[in-house]
Amino acid sequence: MKIWTGKVDQFALVKQKTAREYFPVSDPAIRAALISDLPDLYEVALKTGNSGSDATGMFLNDEMLGEVFVGPYVVHSPRTSFALSENGIAVGYGLCVLDTIEFQKMCQELWWPVLQDKYLKLEKAQERNWLIDEIFSPTPSPESVLDSFPSHGHIDLLPHVQGKGWGRKLMTHMENVLRDLGSPGFHLRVSAFNDRGLRFYSALGYSELLRRGDEVVVGKVL
């Protein structure tokens, strides 16, 4: 498993679909997320990026959500990035990091500069949406939760595999991996408009830690 420690041509990684690793026909299963999964993972981010609903056409392009919320995890934290795979195609993901502070620092050095170069013309645009803001001024996890809940992550599933227990299985898988790596707590940042997601995390034992703007931070002791 390759861990990228320098700046990468992240856009070439997404477009190199010929490099995909193929798997035999199978039922859905959780496996490590691969660089070759990025096009499919970006599609999952797009189809769930509007507080759980389809975000196609909402932003400048349909890759932007994946560039912000998927790519840095798969590229720079591969040992804690997982795909729900159906016949070799990623139809969901569970992406997490052990140390949020270290991950944010790595992204600041290696991931965001490449995206900022790509969207440089938008930096001073008079009307910038929140996703552009995340590229030029990434919102860190709140410091107040990091002592007890230093790990963070998120999951998304395509509609046809939702409601079948895979979300719970992905969460349990990430929790077990993070616990084995020594994490005392896991937090997630959820849209305040994602009622279904908030109910889901509550059912898994996550408590609301704080609210800021349109975001709810939930956490669980591991």
N, C-alpha and C positions, 0 to 999 in steps of 0.2 A: 504494500500500500504506500503510494508516494505522498509525502507531505511537502507541499510547495512552500519554500522558505524565502522566495524572492518574488518580485513582480512577475505576473504571467500575462500572456495574451489571452485574457479571459474570453474575448469575443471569438477568437479562433477555436477555443475549446468547445464552445457551444455549437459552432457551425460544422465541426468535424464529425458529422454523423456517420461517416464511413468507419470511424474508429469504434463504433458501438460493439460491446461484448454481447453476444447472443446466448440465450439460454433455452433449454427445451421447454415445450408446452407444459404448463404446470398451473396449479392453483396459486392464489396469492401467497406470498411469503415475505418475511422481513429479511433483508440482507444488507450488506454494506452498500452505501451509495457510491457510485463510480463516476469518474470524470465523464465517461461516455454516456451517463444518464442525464447530463445537464439539459439537453434539449427537452426531454420528457419532464424533468423536474421543474423546469421553467414553465412548462405548460400547466402543470399542477398549480403552481403559484398563480398563474394567470386565471385559471378557471375557479379559483377560490379566493381571489385577491380583493373582492369587494365585500369585506366583512363576512366571508364565507361563500359569497356568490360570485358569479362570473364577472371578471373585470375587463373582458375583451373590449378594446377600443376606448378605454377610459383615460389612457395615458399616451404619451408621445409615441411609444411603440409597445408592442406586446412582450418584449423581453425585459423591460425595465424592472418589473416586480421581482423577477428571478435574479436579476443582477444585484439587487439590494438584499433580498431575503433568503436566497438559496446559494448562489455561487460562492460567497466567502466561506460558508460552512463546509461545503463539499471539497473545496480546494485547500483550505487552510486548517480544517479540523476533521479530516477523513475518518479517524478512528471512532468518532462519536456522531457520524452522519449516516443515516440509514434510509433505505428505500423500501417501500412496499412494492414488490415486483410481481407482475402478472404476465406470464409468458415472456419474461425477460424485459418487459416494459415497466418503467416506474410509473405507478398510478397513485402514489402517495409518498410522503416522506416524514421522517422524524429527525430533525436536525438540532443538535445541542452541542454545547461546549462545556468543558470542565471548569475553566477559569474565565469568567466574563471579562475581567479587567485585562488579562493578557490577550484575549481574543480581540477586544476592542482596540488595543494598542497595535496588534498585528495588522488589523484591517486599516487602521489609520496610516500605517507605513506602506502597506503592500496592495491593498484592494481599492480603497477610495480614490487614490490619486489617478489610477487608470480610468475609473468611471468619470471622474471630474474632467479629465482631458477629453473624454468622448463627448461629454455634454457641456463643454466649456462655454458655448454660445448662450446657454440657458442660465448661467450663473447670475447674470445681472438683468434677467428678464423681469419686467414689471409684474407680471402675473406668473408666479411660480407655485405649482401645486405642492402638496406635502411630500410627494415622492421625490421631486427634485430637491426639496429642502433636505431630505434624508441623505442624498448623495453629497451635497456640499456642506451640510452641517448635521452629521449623523447624531441621532438622539441616543445617548448612552443609557444603559440600565441605571435606575436610581441607586446612588451610593448607599442609601440607608438600608437597602435590603441585602447588600452583597456580603456582609459578614456572616449572616445566617444562611443565605441562599446564593452562594457564589456562582453556581452553574445556571445557565439559561438555555432555552430552546423553543422550538415551536413545531407543530405538525399541521399537515394539510393532506386531504384525501380527495380524489376525484369523486363526484357524486355516486357513481355506480358501485363504489366499494364502501360508501358510508353506511352507517347503521347496521354493520355486520360484525362489530366487535374489533375491527382492525385499529381504530383509533385508540382504544383502551390497550390493545396489545403493543402498539408502538410506544405509548407512554410508559407502560410497564418495562418494556425493553430498554428505553432510555434511562429510566430510573435505576434499573439494575446495573447497567453499565456505569453510570455516574457514581453510584454507591460503591461499586467494586473499585473504582478509581480513587475513592476517598472523599467524595463530595458530601458535605453535611446537609445540603439543601438545594432545591431546584426551583427556579422561578420562570414564569412566562409572562409576556406582555401581550395583552389581548385587547382588541378593539372594544370600546364600551358599547358599540352597536351590535356586537356579535353575541346576542343573547343565547343562542344555541351553544356556542363555544363556552361561554361562562358557566352555563348549567352543566356542561360536560366535565369541565375541570372541577367544579364543586363536587360532583358525584364521585370523582376520583380522589377526593380528600384534599384538594387545594383550597387554601383560604385566601381571601382578598387581603393583600398587604397594603396597597395604597391605590389611589386614583390620581391621575394627572392629565388634564385636558380630556381628550377622547380615548384615553388608554387606561386599562385596569391591569395592575400587576398582581398576579396570584403566585402563591408559593406553597411548597410542601417540604417538610423535613424528611430526609432520606434515611 
